[in-house]
């Protein structure tokens, strides 16, 4: 008599286990996508900062070169 009830409970438990696994997989996939997106944004930010720094150095260096090559008045 307990057998059909137990079998039904086992099926219900297995069904819920599968739902949990699927939900976990979906969450993990979303998490990985978020991490990938964040890494891409970070790489872009670092590239922009490096380009800005390079531009600043070139500008400073060009200004120093111009100052050194100008003849002094007088």
PDB file of N, CA, C and O in Angstrom:
ATOM      1  N   UNK A   1       0.814  -1.185   0.000  1.00  0.00           N
ATOM      2  CA  UNK A   1       0.000   0.000   0.000  1.00  0.00           C
ATOM      3  C   UNK A   1       0.870   1.266   0.000  1.00  0.00           C
ATOM      4  O   UNK A   1       0.488   2.273  -0.595  1.00  0.00           O
ATOM      5  N   UNK A   2       1.986   1.224   0.635  1.00  0.00           N
ATOM      6  CA  UNK A   2       2.876   2.369   0.706  1.00  0.00           C
ATOM      7  C   UNK A   2       3.644   2.559  -0.605  1.00  0.00           C
ATOM      8  O   UNK A   2       4.142   3.651  -0.878  1.00  0.00           O
ATOM      9  N   UNK A   3       3.738   1.535  -1.388  1.00  0.00           N
ATOM     10  CA  UNK A   3       4.518   1.573  -2.610  1.00  0.00           C
ATOM     11  C   UNK A   3       4.055   2.656  -3.603  1.00  0.00           C
ATOM     12  O   UNK A   3       4.904   3.421  -4.060  1.00  0.00           O
ATOM     13  N   UNK A   4       2.770   2.770  -3.965  1.00  0.00           N
ATOM     14  CA  UNK A   4       2.357   3.801  -4.919  1.00  0.00           C
ATOM     15  C   UNK A   4       2.594   5.216  -4.397  1.00  0.00           C
ATOM     16  O   UNK A   4       2.959   6.104  -5.168  1.00  0.00           O
ATOM     17  N   UNK A   5       2.396   5.432  -3.132  1.00  0.00           N
ATOM     18  CA  UNK A   5       2.611   6.759  -2.549  1.00  0.00           C
ATOM     19  C   UNK A   5       4.100   7.100  -2.591  1.00  0.00           C
ATOM     20  O   UNK A   5       4.484   8.220  -2.930  1.00  0.00           O
ATOM     21  N   UNK A   6       4.915   6.136  -2.247  1.00  0.00           N
ATOM     22  CA  UNK A   6       6.357   6.345  -2.260  1.00  0.00           C
ATOM     23  C   UNK A   6       6.832   6.603  -3.687  1.00  0.00           C
ATOM     24  O   UNK A   6       7.654   7.491  -3.916  1.00  0.00           O
ATOM     25  N   UNK A   7       6.325   5.842  -4.639  1.00  0.00           N
ATOM     26  CA  UNK A   7       6.705   6.016  -6.031  1.00  0.00           C
ATOM     27  C   UNK A   7       6.319   7.414  -6.528  1.00  0.00           C
ATOM     28  O   UNK A   7       7.100   8.070  -7.218  1.00  0.00           O
ATOM     29  N   UNK A   8       5.126   7.858  -6.176  1.00  0.00           N
ATOM     30  CA  UNK A   8       4.667   9.185  -6.577  1.00  0.00           C
ATOM     31  C   UNK A   8       5.543  10.267  -5.952  1.00  0.00           C
ATOM     32  O   UNK A   8       5.879  11.258  -6.601  1.00  0.00           O
ATOM     33  N   UNK A   9       5.899  10.075  -4.720  1.00  0.00           N
ATOM     34  CA  UNK A   9       6.761  11.037  -4.031  1.00  0.00           C
ATOM     35  C   UNK A   9       8.146  11.072  -4.668  1.00  0.00           C
ATOM     36  O   UNK A   9       8.729  12.145  -4.823  1.00  0.00           O
ATOM     37  N   UNK A  10       8.666   9.927  -5.031  1.00  0.00           N
ATOM     38  CA  UNK A  10       9.974   9.867  -5.688  1.00  0.00           C
ATOM     39  C   UNK A  10       9.940  10.569  -7.039  1.00  0.00           C
ATOM     40  O   UNK A  10      10.892  11.262  -7.400  1.00  0.00           O
ATOM     41  N   UNK A  11       8.855  10.397  -7.786  1.00  0.00           N
ATOM     42  CA  UNK A  11       8.719  11.074  -9.076  1.00  0.00           C
ATOM     43  C   UNK A  11       8.660  12.583  -8.877  1.00  0.00           C
ATOM     44  O   UNK A  11       9.287  13.342  -9.616  1.00  0.00           O
ATOM     45  N   UNK A  12       7.904  13.007  -7.878  1.00  0.00           N
ATOM     46  CA  UNK A  12       7.783  14.425  -7.576  1.00  0.00           C
ATOM     47  C   UNK A  12       9.147  15.000  -7.181  1.00  0.00           C
ATOM     48  O   UNK A  12       9.529  16.081  -7.629  1.00  0.00           O
ATOM     49  N   UNK A  13       9.863  14.272  -6.348  1.00  0.00           N
ATOM     50  CA  UNK A  13      11.188  14.701  -5.901  1.00  0.00           C
ATOM     51  C   UNK A  13      12.145  14.795  -7.090  1.00  0.00           C
ATOM     52  O   UNK A  13      12.880  15.774  -7.219  1.00  0.00           O
ATOM     53  N   UNK A  14      12.140  13.779  -7.957  1.00  0.00           N
ATOM     54  CA  UNK A  14      13.019  13.772  -9.124  1.00  0.00           C
ATOM     55  C   UNK A  14      12.684  14.942 -10.058  1.00  0.00           C
ATOM     56  O   UNK A  14      13.584  15.576 -10.609  1.00  0.00           O
ATOM     57  N   UNK A  15      11.400  15.222 -10.230  1.00  0.00           N
ATOM     58  CA  UNK A  15      10.974  16.329 -11.077  1.00  0.00           C
ATOM     59  C   UNK A  15      11.500  17.653 -10.516  1.00  0.00           C
ATOM     60  O   UNK A  15      12.002  18.497 -11.259  1.00  0.00           O
ATOM     61  N   UNK A  16      11.380  17.821  -9.205  1.00  0.00           N
ATOM     62  CA  UNK A  16      11.875  19.041  -8.577  1.00  0.00           C
ATOM     63  C   UNK A  16      13.397  19.140  -8.653  1.00  0.00           C
ATOM     64  O   UNK A  16      13.945  20.230  -8.814  1.00  0.00           O
ATOM     65  N   UNK A  17      14.070  18.011  -8.538  1.00  0.00           N
ATOM     66  CA  UNK A  17      15.527  18.000  -8.670  1.00  0.00           C
ATOM     67  C   UNK A  17      15.938  18.473 -10.065  1.00  0.00           C
ATOM     68  O   UNK A  17      16.877  19.256 -10.208  1.00  0.00           O
ATOM     69  N   UNK A  18      15.238  17.998 -11.080  1.00  0.00           N
ATOM     70  CA  UNK A  18      15.549  18.409 -12.445  1.00  0.00           C
ATOM     71  C   UNK A  18      15.302  19.900 -12.640  1.00  0.00           C
ATOM     72  O   UNK A  18      16.092  20.581 -13.294  1.00  0.00           O
ATOM     73  N   UNK A  19      14.214  20.408 -12.077  1.00  0.00           N
ATOM     74  CA  UNK A  19      13.935  21.842 -12.161  1.00  0.00           C
ATOM     75  C   UNK A  19      15.050  22.640 -11.483  1.00  0.00           C
ATOM     76  O   UNK A  19      15.501  23.662 -12.000  1.00  0.00           O
ATOM     77  N   UNK A  20      15.482  22.161 -10.331  1.00  0.00           N
ATOM     78  CA  UNK A  20      16.553  22.841  -9.604  1.00  0.00           C
ATOM     79  C   UNK A  20      17.848  22.850 -10.409  1.00  0.00           C
ATOM     80  O   UNK A  20      18.531  23.872 -10.478  1.00  0.00           O
ATOM     81  N   UNK A  21      18.182  21.729 -11.010  1.00  0.00           N
ATOM     82  CA  UNK A  21      19.402  21.652 -11.828  1.00  0.00           C
ATOM     83  C   UNK A  21      19.309  22.619 -13.008  1.00  0.00           C
ATOM     84  O   UNK A  21      20.263  23.331 -13.323  1.00  0.00           O
ATOM     85  N   UNK A  22      18.147  22.630 -13.651  1.00  0.00           N
ATOM     86  CA  UNK A  22      17.957  23.510 -14.802  1.00  0.00           C
ATOM     87  C   UNK A  22      18.049  24.981 -14.372  1.00  0.00           C
ATOM     88  O   UNK A  22      18.690  25.786 -15.047  1.00  0.00           O
ATOM     89  N   UNK A  23      17.424  25.319 -13.276  1.00  0.00           N
ATOM     90  CA  UNK A  23      17.470  26.688 -12.764  1.00  0.00           C
ATOM     91  C   UNK A  23      18.902  27.079 -12.412  1.00  0.00           C
ATOM     92  O   UNK A  23      19.341  28.190 -12.709  1.00  0.00           O
ATOM     93  N   UNK A  24      19.615  26.172 -11.786  1.00  0.00           N
ATOM     94  CA  UNK A  24      21.007  26.432 -11.430  1.00  0.00           C
ATOM     95  C   UNK A  24      21.838  26.650 -12.689  1.00  0.00           C
ATOM     96  O   UNK A  24      22.669  27.557 -12.727  1.00  0.00           O
ATOM     97  N   UNK A  25      21.629  25.844 -13.707  1.00  0.00           N
ATOM     98  CA  UNK A  25      22.374  25.986 -14.964  1.00  0.00           C
ATOM     99  C   UNK A  25      22.072  27.332 -15.627  1.00  0.00           C
ATOM    100  O   UNK A  25      22.978  27.981 -16.152  1.00  0.00           O
ATOM    101  N   UNK A  26      20.817  27.749 -15.606  1.00  0.00           N
ATOM    102  CA  UNK A  26      20.445  29.034 -16.195  1.00  0.00           C
ATOM    103  C   UNK A  26      21.079  30.192 -15.429  1.00  0.00           C
ATOM    104  O   UNK A  26      21.570  31.150 -16.027  1.00  0.00           O
ATOM    105  N   UNK A  27      21.063  30.095 -14.109  1.00  0.00           N
ATOM    106  CA  UNK A  27      21.682  31.148 -13.297  1.00  0.00           C
ATOM    107  C   UNK A  27      23.179  31.212 -13.541  1.00  0.00           C
ATOM    108  O   UNK A  27      23.749  32.299 -13.641  1.00  0.00           O
ATOM    109  N   UNK A  28      23.813  30.063 -13.636  1.00  0.00           N
ATOM    110  CA  UNK A  28      25.254  30.021 -13.883  1.00  0.00           C
ATOM    111  C   UNK A  28      25.573  30.613 -15.258  1.00  0.00           C
ATOM    112  O   UNK A  28      26.555  31.340 -15.409  1.00  0.00           O
ATOM    113  N   UNK A  29      24.754  30.307 -16.248  1.00  0.00           N
ATOM    114  CA  UNK A  29      24.955  30.852 -17.588  1.00  0.00           C
ATOM    115  C   UNK A  29      24.826  32.378 -17.554  1.00  0.00           C
ATOM    116  O   UNK A  29      25.644  33.079 -18.150  1.00  0.00           O
ATOM    117  N   UNK A  30      23.819  32.890 -16.869  1.00  0.00           N
ATOM    118  CA  UNK A  30      23.628  34.338 -16.755  1.00  0.00           C
ATOM    119  C   UNK A  30      24.803  34.971 -16.013  1.00  0.00           C
ATOM    120  O   UNK A  30      25.254  36.059 -16.372  1.00  0.00           O
ATOM    121  N   UNK A  31      25.289  34.300 -14.995  1.00  0.00           N
ATOM    122  CA  UNK A  31      26.432  34.805 -14.225  1.00  0.00           C
ATOM    123  C   UNK A  31      27.671  34.879 -15.099  1.00  0.00           C
ATOM    124  O   UNK A  31      28.407  35.865 -15.057  1.00  0.00           O
ATOM    125  N   UNK A  32      27.904  33.835 -15.895  1.00  0.00           N
ATOM    126  CA  UNK A  32      29.061  33.821 -16.788  1.00  0.00           C
ATOM    127  C   UNK A  32      28.964  34.928 -17.842  1.00  0.00           C
ATOM    128  O   UNK A  32      29.962  35.569 -18.173  1.00  0.00           O
ATOM    129  N   UNK A  33      27.764  35.144 -18.360  1.00  0.00           N
ATOM    130  CA  UNK A  33      27.567  36.216 -19.345  1.00  0.00           C
ATOM    131  C   UNK A  33      27.850  37.580 -18.716  1.00  0.00           C
ATOM    132  O   UNK A  33      28.460  38.443 -19.347  1.00  0.00           O
ATOM    133  N   UNK A  34      27.409  37.770 -17.484  1.00  0.00           N
ATOM    134  CA  UNK A  34      27.659  39.025 -16.780  1.00  0.00           C
ATOM    135  C   UNK A  34      29.151  39.230 -16.557  1.00  0.00           C
ATOM    136  O   UNK A  34      29.666  40.329 -16.761  1.00  0.00           O
ATOM    137  N   UNK A  35      29.839  38.185 -16.141  1.00  0.00           N
ATOM    138  CA  UNK A  35      31.285  38.290 -15.920  1.00  0.00           C
ATOM    139  C   UNK A  35      32.021  38.591 -17.226  1.00  0.00           C
ATOM    140  O   UNK A  35      32.963  39.382 -17.251  1.00  0.00           O
ATOM    141  N   UNK A  36      31.584  37.957 -18.297  1.00  0.00           N
ATOM    142  CA  UNK A  36      32.203  38.199 -19.603  1.00  0.00           C
ATOM    143  C   UNK A  36      31.991  39.650 -20.024  1.00  0.00           C
ATOM    144  O   UNK A  36      32.912  40.300 -20.521  1.00  0.00           O
ATOM    145  N   UNK A  37      30.779  40.153 -19.824  1.00  0.00           N
ATOM    146  CA  UNK A  37      30.453  41.533 -20.174  1.00  0.00           C
ATOM    147  C   UNK A  37      31.290  42.504 -19.342  1.00  0.00           C
ATOM    148  O   UNK A  37      31.812  43.486 -19.871  1.00  0.00           O
ATOM    149  N   UNK A  38      31.418  42.231 -18.045  1.00  0.00           N
ATOM    150  CA  UNK A  38      32.199  43.094 -17.165  1.00  0.00           C
ATOM    151  C   UNK A  38      33.668  43.096 -17.569  1.00  0.00           C
ATOM    152  O   UNK A  38      34.321  44.138 -17.530  1.00  0.00           O
ATOM    153  N   UNK A  39      34.192  41.935 -17.957  1.00  0.00           N
ATOM    154  CA  UNK A  39      35.585  41.846 -18.383  1.00  0.00           C
ATOM    155  C   UNK A  39      35.802  42.661 -19.655  1.00  0.00           C
ATOM    156  O   UNK A  39      36.823  43.333 -19.801  1.00  0.00           O
ATOM    157  N   UNK A  40      34.843  42.598 -20.569  1.00  0.00           N
ATOM    158  CA  UNK A  40      34.944  43.360 -21.816  1.00  0.00           C
ATOM    159  C   UNK A  40      34.943  44.850 -21.519  1.00  0.00           C
ATOM    160  O   UNK A  40      35.755  45.594 -22.070  1.00  0.00           O
ATOM    161  N   UNK A  41      34.038  45.291 -20.652  1.00  0.00           N
ATOM    162  CA  UNK A  41      33.982  46.707 -20.293  1.00  0.00           C
ATOM    163  C   UNK A  41      35.262  47.163 -19.600  1.00  0.00           C
ATOM    164  O   UNK A  41      35.739  48.273 -19.832  1.00  0.00           O
ATOM    165  N   UNK A  42      35.805  46.313 -18.762  1.00  0.00           N
ATOM    166  CA  UNK A  42      37.044  46.656 -18.064  1.00  0.00           C
ATOM    167  C   UNK A  42      38.188  46.800 -19.057  1.00  0.00           C
ATOM    168  O   UNK A  42      38.987  47.732 -18.962  1.00  0.00           O
ATOM    169  N   UNK A  43      38.264  45.880 -20.007  1.00  0.00           N
ATOM    170  CA  UNK A  43      39.316  45.942 -21.019  1.00  0.00           C
ATOM    171  C   UNK A  43      39.192  47.227 -21.845  1.00  0.00           C
ATOM    172  O   UNK A  43      40.191  47.878 -22.150  1.00  0.00           O
ATOM    173  N   UNK A  44      37.973  47.574 -22.195  1.00  0.00           N
ATOM    174  CA  UNK A  44      37.763  48.814 -22.946  1.00  0.00           C
ATOM    175  C   UNK A  44      38.171  50.034 -22.127  1.00  0.00           C
ATOM    176  O   UNK A  44      38.808  50.954 -22.640  1.00  0.00           O
ATOM    177  N   UNK A  45      37.799  50.031 -20.854  1.00  0.00           N
ATOM    178  CA  UNK A  45      38.152  51.161 -19.989  1.00  0.00           C
ATOM    179  C   UNK A  45      39.655  51.298 -19.854  1.00  0.00           C
ATOM    180  O   UNK A  45      40.188  52.406 -19.919  1.00  0.00           O
ATOM    181  N   UNK A  46      40.344  50.180 -19.667  1.00  0.00           N
ATOM    182  CA  UNK A  46      41.794  50.219 -19.541  1.00  0.00           C
ATOM    183  C   UNK A  46      42.451  50.684 -20.834  1.00  0.00           C
ATOM    184  O   UNK A  46      43.443  51.411 -20.802  1.00  0.00           O
ATOM    185  N   UNK A  47      41.899  50.267 -21.972  1.00  0.00           N
ATOM    186  CA  UNK A  47      42.447  50.693 -23.262  1.00  0.00           C
ATOM    187  C   UNK A  47      42.276  52.198 -23.444  1.00  0.00           C
ATOM    188  O   UNK A  47      43.187  52.873 -23.923  1.00  0.00           O
ATOM    189  N   UNK A  48      41.127  52.720 -23.069  1.00  0.00           N
ATOM    190  CA  UNK A  48      40.886  54.160 -23.181  1.00  0.00           C
ATOM    191  C   UNK A  48      41.820  54.917 -22.250  1.00  0.00           C
ATOM    192  O   UNK A  48      42.392  55.935 -22.639  1.00  0.00           O
ATOM    193  N   UNK A  49      41.978  54.435 -21.037  1.00  0.00           N
ATOM    194  CA  UNK A  49      42.885  55.101 -20.092  1.00  0.00           C
ATOM    195  C   UNK A  49      44.318  55.092 -20.600  1.00  0.00           C
ATOM    196  O   UNK A  49      45.028  56.089 -20.472  1.00  0.00           O
ATOM    197  N   UNK A  50      44.747  53.976 -21.175  1.00  0.00           N
ATOM    198  CA  UNK A  50      46.102  53.890 -21.716  1.00  0.00           C
ATOM    199  C   UNK A  50      46.276  54.848 -22.889  1.00  0.00           C
ATOM    200  O   UNK A  50      47.312  55.501 -23.012  1.00  0.00           O
ATOM    201  N   UNK A  51      45.267  54.932 -23.747  1.00  0.00           N
ATOM    202  CA  UNK A  51      45.342  55.849 -24.883  1.00  0.00           C
ATOM    203  C   UNK A  51      45.380  57.292 -24.395  1.00  0.00           C
ATOM    204  O   UNK A  51      46.138  58.105 -24.924  1.00  0.00           O
ATOM    205  N   UNK A  52      44.576  57.614 -23.398  1.00  0.00           N
ATOM    206  CA  UNK A  52      44.586  58.967 -22.838  1.00  0.00           C
ATOM    207  C   UNK A  52      45.940  59.298 -22.229  1.00  0.00           C
ATOM    208  O   UNK A  52      46.459  60.398 -22.418  1.00  0.00           O
ATOM    209  N   UNK A  53      46.500  58.367 -21.514  1.00  0.00           N
ATOM    210  CA  UNK A  53      47.805  58.583 -20.885  1.00  0.00           C
ATOM    211  C   UNK A  53      48.877  58.797 -21.952  1.00  0.00           C
ATOM    212  O   UNK A  53      49.745  59.659 -21.810  1.00  0.00           O
ATOM    213  N   UNK A  54      48.807  58.011 -23.012  1.00  0.00           N
ATOM    214  CA  UNK A  54      49.774  58.145 -24.097  1.00  0.00           C
ATOM    215  C   UNK A  54      49.652  59.517 -24.750  1.00  0.00           C
ATOM    216  O   UNK A  54      50.657  60.159 -25.054  1.00  0.00           O
ATOM    217  N   UNK A  55      48.414  59.964 -24.965  1.00  0.00           N
ATOM    218  CA  UNK A  55      48.174  61.273 -25.566  1.00  0.00           C
ATOM    219  C   UNK A  55      48.725  62.381 -24.686  1.00  0.00           C
ATOM    220  O   UNK A  55      49.341  63.325 -25.182  1.00  0.00           O
ATOM    221  N   UNK A  56      48.508  62.271 -23.398  1.00  0.00           N
ATOM    222  CA  UNK A  56      49.007  63.283 -22.458  1.00  0.00           C
ATOM    223  C   UNK A  56      50.525  63.320 -22.500  1.00  0.00           C
ATOM    224  O   UNK A  56      51.115  64.400 -22.541  1.00  0.00           O
ATOM    225  N   UNK A  57      51.163  62.166 -22.492  1.00  0.00           N
ATOM    226  CA  UNK A  57      52.626  62.123 -22.535  1.00  0.00           C
ATOM    227  C   UNK A  57      53.159  62.727 -23.830  1.00  0.00           C
ATOM    228  O   UNK A  57      54.148  63.460 -23.819  1.00  0.00           O
ATOM    229  N   UNK A  58      52.505  62.419 -24.936  1.00  0.00           N
ATOM    230  CA  UNK A  58      52.935  62.973 -26.220  1.00  0.00           C
ATOM    231  C   UNK A  58      52.762  64.491 -26.237  1.00  0.00           C
ATOM    232  O   UNK A  58      53.618  65.206 -26.757  1.00  0.00           O
ATOM    233  N   UNK A  59      51.679  64.977 -25.680  1.00  0.00           N
ATOM    234  CA  UNK A  59      51.428  66.413 -25.639  1.00  0.00           C
ATOM    235  C   UNK A  59      52.464  67.109 -24.776  1.00  0.00           C
ATOM    236  O   UNK A  59      53.005  68.144 -25.166  1.00  0.00           O
ATOM    237  N   UNK A  60      52.742  66.556 -23.618  1.00  0.00           N
ATOM    238  CA  UNK A  60      53.739  67.142 -22.720  1.00  0.00           C
ATOM    239  C   UNK A  60      55.104  67.116 -23.387  1.00  0.00           C
ATOM    240  O   UNK A  60      55.846  68.096 -23.322  1.00  0.00           O
ATOM    241  N   UNK A  61      55.434  66.025 -24.016  1.00  0.00           N
ATOM    242  CA  UNK A  61      56.724  65.902 -24.679  1.00  0.00           C
ATOM    243  C   UNK A  61      56.837  66.886 -25.839  1.00  0.00           C
ATOM    244  O   UNK A  61      57.901  67.468 -26.049  1.00  0.00           O
ATOM    245  N   UNK A  62      55.752  67.083 -26.596  1.00  0.00           N
ATOM    246  CA  UNK A  62      55.764  68.031 -27.709  1.00  0.00           C
ATOM    247  C   UNK A  62      55.925  69.454 -27.185  1.00  0.00           C
ATOM    248  O   UNK A  62      56.644  70.255 -27.782  1.00  0.00           O
ATOM    249  N   UNK A  63      55.268  69.773 -26.080  1.00  0.00           N
ATOM    250  CA  UNK A  63      55.389  71.109 -25.498  1.00  0.00           C
ATOM    251  C   UNK A  63      56.808  71.356 -25.003  1.00  0.00           C
ATOM    252  O   UNK A  63      57.344  72.450 -25.183  1.00  0.00           O
ATOM    253  N   UNK A  64      57.415  70.364 -24.388  1.00  0.00           N
ATOM    254  CA  UNK A  64      58.791  70.509 -23.903  1.00  0.00           C
ATOM    255  C   UNK A  64      59.746  70.693 -25.068  1.00  0.00           C
ATOM    256  O   UNK A  64      60.680  71.490 -24.984  1.00  0.00           O
ATOM    257  N   UNK A  65      59.525  69.971 -26.144  1.00  0.00           N
ATOM    258  CA  UNK A  65      60.385  70.082 -27.319  1.00  0.00           C
ATOM    259  C   UNK A  65      60.259  71.477 -27.923  1.00  0.00           C
ATOM    260  O   UNK A  65      61.266  72.070 -28.310  1.00  0.00           O
ATOM    261  N   UNK A  66      59.051  72.006 -28.009  1.00  0.00           N
ATOM    262  CA  UNK A  66      58.848  73.334 -28.575  1.00  0.00           C
ATOM    263  C   UNK A  66      59.492  74.387 -27.695  1.00  0.00           C
ATOM    264  O   UNK A  66      60.073  75.342 -28.210  1.00  0.00           O
ATOM    265  N   UNK A  67      59.409  74.243 -26.428  1.00  0.00           N
ATOM    266  CA  UNK A  67      60.003  75.219 -25.516  1.00  0.00           C
ATOM    267  C   UNK A  67      61.522  75.209 -25.646  1.00  0.00           C
ATOM    268  O   UNK A  67      62.148  76.268 -25.599  1.00  0.00           O
ATOM    269  N   UNK A  68      62.115  74.053 -25.806  1.00  0.00           N
ATOM    270  CA  UNK A  68      63.566  73.944 -25.887  1.00  0.00           C
ATOM    271  C   UNK A  68      64.106  74.495 -27.207  1.00  0.00           C
ATOM    272  O   UNK A  68      65.210  75.038 -27.237  1.00  0.00           O
ATOM    273  N   UNK A  69      63.359  74.368 -28.281  1.00  0.00           N
ATOM    274  CA  UNK A  69      63.872  74.762 -29.587  1.00  0.00           C
ATOM    275  C   UNK A  69      63.636  76.224 -29.915  1.00  0.00           C
ATOM    276  O   UNK A  69      64.264  76.756 -30.830  1.00  0.00           O
ATOM    277  N   UNK A  70      62.736  76.893 -29.183  1.00  0.00           N
ATOM    278  CA  UNK A  70      62.494  78.315 -29.455  1.00  0.00           C
ATOM    279  C   UNK A  70      63.710  79.141 -29.024  1.00  0.00           C
ATOM    280  O   UNK A  70      64.274  78.922 -27.952  1.00  0.00           O
ATOM    281  N   UNK A  71      64.093  80.070 -29.858  1.00  0.00           N
ATOM    282  CA  UNK A  71      65.217  80.931 -29.445  1.00  0.00           C
ATOM    283  C   UNK A  71      64.771  81.884 -28.340  1.00  0.00           C
ATOM    284  O   UNK A  71      63.630  82.345 -28.317  1.00  0.00           O
ATOM    285  N   UNK A  72      65.663  82.157 -27.460  1.00  0.00           N
ATOM    286  CA  UNK A  72      65.320  83.056 -26.362  1.00  0.00           C
ATOM    287  C   UNK A  72      65.339  84.510 -26.865  1.00  0.00           C
ATOM    288  O   UNK A  72      66.214  84.894 -27.641  1.00  0.00           O
ATOM    289  N   UNK A  73      64.378  85.298 -26.419  1.00  0.00           N
ATOM    290  CA  UNK A  73      64.327  86.686 -26.891  1.00  0.00           C
ATOM    291  C   UNK A  73      65.467  87.501 -26.268  1.00  0.00           C
ATOM    292  O   UNK A  73      65.820  87.329 -25.102  1.00  0.00           O
ATOM    293  N   UNK A  74      66.000  88.351 -27.053  1.00  0.00           N
ATOM    294  CA  UNK A  74      66.908  89.273 -26.457  1.00  0.00           C
ATOM    295  C   UNK A  74      68.208  89.286 -27.021  1.00  0.00           C
ATOM    296  O   UNK A  74      69.066  90.048 -26.576  1.00  0.00           O
TER     297      UNK A  74
END
